[in-house]
Amino acid sequence: MHISIYILSLSIFAMTTSEFMVAGMLPSISSTLNVSVPMAGFLVSIFAASIVVGGPILTVFLFKFRQKSALIFLMILFSISQIIGAIADSYSTMVVSRVLGGIAESAFFGVAISIAVGMVASDNQGRAASLVLAGIMIASVVGLPMATQIDHSFGWRYSFWIVAILTLICTIVVMFSVPQSPKPQNMSVKKELSTLKNKHLWAAYCTSGLIIGATFSAFTFFAPIFTEVAKIEASSLPILFAAYGVATVMGNLIVGRFADRYAMNIMVIGLTALAVVMVLMALNITNVMFAMSCAIVIGFVGLPMNPAMVTRVMRVSNNGSLVNSLHMSIINLGIVLGSWFSGVLVQANYGWTSPLWFGALLAVLGLLSLLPYLQKNKLVLEMES
């Protein structure tokens, strides 16, 4: 594998770490910027909302440019967003940082994967794509707990500086290592738009949004839930997030192995587990070991449903750029709804466990969205057998 592929993976690691790390720094950021913890939690929603709205628009715009040039532009834009975050002295400035970062990250994903698969032979393209996306999983295992530890040891601003510097280093390497891209080809937007008339595709999108919304409803507020209600020391949060990340990686490996054949079954089991575990966690939040075990289970069954979600979308539609880009937008819309409305519930004095109850509700809705398709899926499996 070309060294550039690993650099792209490292870049995605840095970007995903930035996306998630605010969840582990909510008390520190809220204190520094003089806002409530739920208001600080909205920064997670704002980043995701930027991906939803700005990402697809910027992706279409960048089709006019060579892929390498677009890649470098996006990496520099993301670095600038992190520098703004590092020096932010007000909530509005931090919002600007999150908006720019979300837009840049969303467009970067598609361009990076396209460049990676274009640098290898056809029989290695799947491996190249998986290596690039491995940065997401590594961010949950290494980046998030590392950023949380840096916050407690040196302050949250250092995490933003480190991400900015790491992204700039990757940008320099990309400038000299990635081959020059061919001139861009015309994109048939009309043809891609016609695929969006498929009602089954929108049903799949809906389920994906509810799955991720349920997961992030709880995950976004893990830090205050455990420090304010479960009464654990803030210094223990990096350990919790590391365990959550390891569970996510393990779950992803397992789901990835069976997603092609059992996509619907995986989502049914995963959503049922999410709903049950979140309810149990809310009811037993003062039992620290039990609550932490529930958080780890959420990591094991939540995000790892992603391969099953992608498989379902590809089966009901195609693997076109617009379909995948919109799927990513819907997923991040789920993050927005989950984290935003959970913050609203906390601000309305429904308590720190309200994000868990709301997450359970979204999981149940996701399960209901699958019911019309379960019998059809059963018939398909019988025919394949």
C-alpha positions as CSV (number, residue, x, y, z in Angstrom):
1,M,0.0,0.0,0.0
2,H,1.2,3.5,-0.9
3,I,2.3,5.6,2.0
4,S,-0.3,8.2,1.0
5,I,-3.1,5.8,1.9
6,Y,-1.8,5.6,5.5
7,I,-1.5,9.4,5.6
8,L,-5.1,9.8,4.5
9,S,-6.1,7.4,7.2
10,L,-4.1,9.5,9.7
11,S,-5.9,12.6,8.5
12,I,-9.3,11.0,9.0
13,F,-8.1,9.9,12.5
14,A,-7.3,13.5,13.3
15,M,-10.6,14.9,11.9
16,T,-12.8,12.2,13.6
17,T,-10.9,12.8,16.8
18,S,-11.9,16.5,16.6
19,E,-15.5,15.6,15.8
20,F,-15.9,13.4,18.9
21,M,-13.5,14.9,21.4
22,V,-15.8,17.7,22.4
23,A,-18.0,15.1,24.0
24,G,-15.2,14.3,26.5
25,M,-14.5,18.0,27.3
26,L,-17.9,19.4,27.9
27,P,-17.3,20.5,31.5
28,S,-14.0,22.2,30.7
29,I,-15.3,23.9,27.5
30,S,-18.5,25.1,29.3
31,S,-16.4,26.6,32.1
32,T,-14.0,28.4,29.8
33,L,-16.6,29.8,27.5
34,N,-19.1,30.6,30.3
35,V,-21.9,28.5,28.9
36,S,-23.9,25.6,30.3
37,V,-22.9,22.0,29.7
38,P,-25.9,21.4,27.4
39,M,-24.9,24.5,25.4
40,A,-21.4,23.1,25.1
41,G,-23.0,19.8,24.0
42,F,-24.6,21.6,21.2
43,L,-21.2,22.0,19.6
44,V,-21.4,18.3,18.7
45,S,-24.7,18.9,17.0
46,I,-23.3,21.9,15.2
47,F,-20.4,20.0,13.8
48,A,-22.8,17.2,12.6
49,A,-25.2,19.8,11.1
50,S,-22.4,21.3,9.1
51,I,-21.7,17.9,7.6
52,V,-25.4,17.5,6.8
53,V,-25.8,20.8,5.0
54,G,-22.4,22.0,3.9
55,G,-20.7,18.7,3.0
56,P,-22.8,17.6,0.0
57,I,-22.8,21.2,-1.4
58,L,-19.1,21.5,-1.2
59,T,-18.6,18.0,-2.6
60,V,-20.5,18.9,-5.7
61,F,-18.6,22.1,-6.1
62,L,-15.3,20.4,-5.8
63,F,-16.0,18.2,-8.8
64,K,-14.8,21.1,-10.8
65,F,-11.3,20.7,-9.5
66,R,-8.6,18.1,-9.6
67,Q,-9.0,15.6,-6.7
68,K,-5.5,16.3,-5.2
69,S,-6.1,20.1,-5.3
70,A,-9.5,19.6,-3.6
71,L,-7.9,17.3,-1.0
72,I,-5.2,19.8,-0.1
73,F,-7.8,22.6,0.1
74,L,-10.0,20.6,2.5
75,M,-7.1,19.7,4.7
76,I,-5.9,23.3,5.0
77,L,-9.5,24.4,5.7
78,F,-9.8,21.8,8.5
79,S,-6.5,22.9,10.0
80,I,-7.7,26.5,10.1
81,S,-10.9,25.4,11.8
82,Q,-8.9,23.8,14.5
83,I,-6.7,26.8,15.1
84,I,-9.8,28.9,15.4
85,G,-11.1,26.4,18.0
86,A,-7.8,26.5,19.9
87,I,-7.9,30.3,20.3
88,A,-11.6,30.7,20.7
89,D,-12.5,33.0,23.6
90,S,-16.3,33.0,23.0
91,Y,-19.0,30.4,22.2
92,S,-19.7,32.1,18.8
93,T,-16.1,31.7,17.8
94,M,-16.2,28.1,18.7
95,V,-19.3,27.7,16.6
96,V,-17.4,29.0,13.6
97,S,-14.7,26.5,14.2
98,R,-17.1,23.6,14.4
99,V,-19.0,24.7,11.2
100,L,-15.8,25.0,9.1
101,G,-14.5,21.7,10.5
102,G,-17.7,19.8,9.8
103,I,-17.9,21.0,6.2
104,A,-14.3,20.2,5.5
105,E,-14.4,16.7,7.1
106,S,-17.6,15.7,5.2
107,A,-16.1,16.6,1.8
108,F,-12.7,15.1,2.7
109,F,-14.1,11.6,3.3
110,G,-15.3,11.2,-0.3
111,V,-12.3,12.7,-2.0
112,A,-9.8,10.7,0.2
113,I,-11.5,7.4,-0.5
114,S,-11.7,8.1,-4.3
115,I,-7.9,9.0,-4.4
116,A,-7.0,5.9,-2.3
117,V,-8.7,3.4,-4.5
118,G,-7.4,5.1,-7.6
119,M,-3.8,4.5,-6.5
120,V,-4.0,0.7,-6.3
121,A,-4.9,-2.2,-8.5
122,S,-8.6,-3.2,-8.7
123,D,-8.1,-6.2,-6.5
124,N,-6.7,-4.0,-3.7
125,Q,-9.3,-1.2,-3.8
126,G,-11.4,-2.6,-1.0
127,R,-8.4,-2.9,1.2
128,A,-7.3,0.6,0.4
129,A,-10.7,2.0,1.3
130,S,-10.9,0.0,4.5
131,L,-7.4,1.3,5.5
132,V,-8.4,4.9,5.0
133,L,-11.6,4.5,7.0
134,A,-9.7,2.7,9.7
135,G,-8.9,6.2,11.0
136,I,-12.4,6.5,12.3
137,M,-12.2,3.4,14.5
138,I,-8.7,4.3,15.7
139,A,-10.0,7.8,16.7
140,S,-12.6,6.2,19.0
141,V,-10.0,3.9,20.6
142,V,-7.0,6.3,20.8
143,G,-7.9,9.8,19.8
144,L,-11.0,10.4,22.0
145,P,-9.4,9.1,25.3
146,M,-6.1,10.8,24.5
147,A,-7.9,14.1,23.9
148,T,-9.8,13.7,27.2
149,Q,-6.6,13.0,29.0
150,I,-4.9,16.0,27.5
151,D,-7.9,18.1,28.6
152,H,-7.5,17.0,32.2
153,S,-3.7,17.3,32.2
154,F,-3.1,20.5,30.1
155,G,-6.4,22.0,29.1
156,W,-8.8,21.4,26.2
157,R,-7.2,23.9,23.9
158,Y,-4.1,21.7,23.5
159,S,-6.2,19.0,21.8
160,F,-7.3,21.5,19.1
161,W,-3.7,22.6,18.6
162,I,-2.4,19.0,18.3
163,V,-5.2,18.1,15.7
164,A,-4.4,21.3,13.7
165,I,-0.6,20.5,13.6
166,L,-1.2,16.8,12.8
167,T,-3.5,17.8,9.9
168,L,-0.9,20.3,8.6
169,I,1.8,17.7,8.7
170,C,-0.4,15.3,6.8
171,T,-1.1,18.0,4.2
172,I,2.6,18.5,3.6
173,V,3.1,14.8,3.1
174,V,0.1,14.6,0.7
175,M,1.5,17.5,-1.4
176,F,4.6,15.4,-2.2
177,S,3.3,11.8,-2.1
178,V,-0.1,11.8,-3.7
179,P,0.2,11.6,-7.6
180,Q,-1.3,14.4,-9.6
181,S,-5.0,13.7,-10.3
182,P,-6.4,13.7,-13.8
183,K,-8.7,16.5,-14.9
184,P,-12.2,16.2,-13.4
185,Q,-14.9,14.6,-15.5
186,N,-18.4,15.9,-15.9
187,M,-20.8,14.6,-13.2
188,S,-24.3,13.5,-14.2
189,V,-26.2,15.1,-11.4
190,K,-29.5,14.5,-13.1
191,K,-28.9,10.8,-13.3
192,E,-27.8,10.6,-9.7
193,L,-30.9,12.6,-8.6
194,S,-33.2,10.1,-10.3
195,T,-32.0,7.4,-7.8
196,L,-33.5,9.4,-4.9
197,K,-37.1,8.7,-6.0
198,N,-36.8,5.2,-4.5
199,K,-39.0,5.1,-1.3
200,H,-37.1,2.0,0.0
201,L,-33.9,4.1,-0.1
202,W,-35.5,6.7,2.1
203,A,-36.7,4.0,4.5
204,A,-33.1,2.8,4.8
205,Y,-31.9,6.4,5.3
206,C,-34.5,6.8,8.1
207,T,-33.4,3.7,9.9
208,S,-29.7,4.8,9.7
209,G,-30.5,8.2,11.1
210,L,-32.4,6.7,14.0
211,I,-29.6,4.2,14.9
212,I,-27.0,6.9,15.0
213,G,-29.3,9.4,16.7
214,A,-30.0,6.9,19.5
215,T,-26.3,6.2,19.9
216,F,-25.2,9.8,20.1
217,S,-28.1,10.9,22.3
218,A,-26.3,8.9,25.1
219,F,-22.7,9.2,24.0
220,T,-22.6,13.0,23.7
221,F,-23.4,13.3,27.4
222,F,-21.5,10.4,28.9
223,A,-19.0,12.8,30.5
224,P,-21.5,14.8,32.6
225,I,-23.7,11.8,33.2
226,F,-20.9,9.9,34.8
227,T,-19.3,12.8,36.7
228,E,-22.5,14.5,37.9
229,V,-24.8,11.5,38.5
230,A,-22.6,8.4,38.8
231,K,-20.1,10.5,40.7
232,I,-16.9,9.1,39.2
233,E,-13.7,11.1,39.1
234,A,-13.2,13.1,35.9
235,S,-9.7,11.4,35.7
236,S,-11.5,8.1,35.0
237,L,-13.3,9.4,31.8
238,P,-10.3,8.6,29.5
239,I,-10.5,4.9,30.7
240,L,-14.3,4.9,30.0
241,F,-13.9,6.4,26.5
242,A,-11.1,4.0,25.7
243,A,-13.2,1.0,26.7
244,Y,-16.1,2.4,24.7
245,G,-13.7,2.8,21.7
246,V,-12.4,-0.8,22.0
247,A,-15.9,-2.1,22.1
248,T,-16.8,-0.1,19.0
249,V,-13.9,-1.6,17.1
250,M,-14.7,-5.1,18.2
251,G,-18.3,-4.7,17.2
252,N,-17.4,-3.3,13.9
253,L,-15.2,-6.2,13.1
254,I,-17.9,-8.7,13.9
255,V,-20.7,-6.8,12.1
256,G,-18.5,-6.3,9.0
257,R,-18.0,-10.1,8.7
258,F,-21.8,-10.8,8.6
259,A,-23.3,-7.6,7.2
260,D,-23.6,-8.8,3.6
261,R,-25.9,-11.7,4.5
262,Y,-27.6,-10.6,7.8
263,A,-27.9,-6.8,7.5
264,M,-31.5,-6.6,8.7
265,N,-31.0,-9.2,11.5
266,I,-28.0,-7.2,12.8
267,M,-30.0,-4.0,12.9
268,V,-32.9,-5.6,14.7
269,I,-30.7,-7.2,17.3
270,G,-28.6,-4.0,17.6
271,L,-31.6,-1.6,18.0
272,T,-33.2,-3.9,20.5
273,A,-30.0,-4.1,22.5
274,L,-29.6,-0.3,22.4
275,A,-33.1,0.3,23.7
276,V,-32.9,-2.2,26.5
277,V,-29.4,-1.2,27.7
278,M,-30.2,2.5,27.7
279,V,-33.3,1.9,29.9
280,L,-31.3,-0.3,32.3
281,M,-28.5,2.3,32.4
282,A,-31.0,5.1,33.2
283,L,-32.6,3.0,36.0
284,N,-29.2,2.0,37.5
285,I,-27.1,5.1,36.8
286,T,-25.8,5.3,40.4
287,N,-24.4,1.7,40.2
288,V,-21.1,2.8,38.7
289,M,-19.8,-0.6,37.4
290,F,-23.2,-1.5,35.9
291,A,-23.5,1.9,34.3
292,M,-20.0,1.7,32.8
293,S,-20.8,-1.8,31.5
294,C,-23.9,-0.4,29.8
295,A,-21.9,2.4,28.2
296,I,-19.5,-0.2,26.8
297,V,-22.4,-2.3,25.4
298,I,-23.7,0.9,23.7
299,G,-20.3,1.2,22.0
300,F,-20.4,-2.4,21.0
301,V,-23.8,-2.3,19.3
302,G,-24.3,1.3,18.3
303,L,-21.8,2.6,15.7
304,P,-20.8,-0.9,14.6
305,M,-24.2,-1.3,12.9
306,N,-22.7,1.0,10.2
307,P,-21.7,-1.8,7.8
308,A,-25.2,-3.2,8.0
309,M,-26.7,0.2,7.3
310,V,-24.4,0.7,4.3
311,T,-25.2,-2.8,2.9
312,R,-28.9,-2.1,3.1
313,V,-28.6,1.2,1.3
314,M,-26.5,-0.3,-1.5
315,R,-29.1,-3.2,-1.9
316,V,-32.1,-0.9,-2.3
317,S,-30.2,1.6,-4.6
318,N,-26.7,1.9,-5.9
319,N,-23.2,2.9,-4.8
320,G,-23.3,6.3,-6.5
321,S,-21.5,9.3,-5.0
322,L,-24.8,11.2,-4.4
323,V,-26.5,8.3,-2.7
324,N,-23.5,7.7,-0.3
325,S,-23.1,11.5,0.3
326,L,-26.7,11.8,1.2
327,H,-26.5,8.7,3.4
328,M,-23.6,10.4,5.3
329,S,-25.8,13.5,5.7
330,I,-28.7,11.6,7.1
331,I,-26.4,9.8,9.5
332,N,-25.1,13.1,10.8
333,L,-28.6,14.5,10.9
334,G,-29.2,11.6,13.4
335,I,-26.3,12.9,15.4
336,V,-27.8,16.4,15.4
337,L,-31.2,15.2,16.5
338,G,-29.9,12.9,19.1
339,S,-27.4,15.3,20.8
340,W,-29.4,18.4,20.3
341,F,-32.7,17.2,21.7
342,S,-31.0,15.5,24.5
343,G,-29.4,18.8,25.4
344,V,-32.8,20.5,25.3
345,L,-34.2,17.9,27.7
346,V,-31.3,18.5,30.1
347,Q,-31.8,22.2,29.9
348,A,-35.5,21.7,30.6
349,N,-34.5,20.1,33.9
350,Y,-35.5,16.6,33.0
351,G,-32.2,15.4,34.5
352,W,-29.0,13.9,33.2
353,T,-30.6,10.5,32.5
354,S,-33.0,12.1,30.0
355,P,-30.5,11.6,27.1
356,L,-30.6,7.9,27.8
357,W,-34.4,7.8,27.8
358,F,-34.5,9.8,24.5
359,G,-31.9,7.5,23.0
360,A,-34.0,4.4,23.9
361,L,-37.0,6.1,22.3
362,L,-35.1,6.6,19.0
363,A,-33.9,3.0,19.1
364,V,-37.5,1.8,19.4
365,L,-38.5,4.0,16.5
366,G,-35.6,2.6,14.5
367,L,-36.8,-0.9,15.3
368,L,-40.4,0.0,14.2
369,S,-39.0,1.4,10.9
370,L,-37.6,-2.1,10.1
371,L,-40.8,-4.0,10.7
372,P,-42.3,-3.6,7.2
373,Y,-39.2,-5.0,5.6
374,L,-38.5,-8.0,7.9
375,Q,-40.9,-10.4,6.2
376,K,-39.5,-9.4,2.8
377,N,-36.0,-9.9,4.0
378,K,-36.9,-13.4,5.3
379,L,-38.2,-14.4,1.9
380,V,-35.0,-13.2,0.2
381,L,-32.9,-15.3,2.6
382,E,-35.0,-18.4,2.0
383,M,-34.7,-17.9,-1.8
384,E,-30.9,-17.6,-1.4
385,S,-30.8,-20.7,0.7
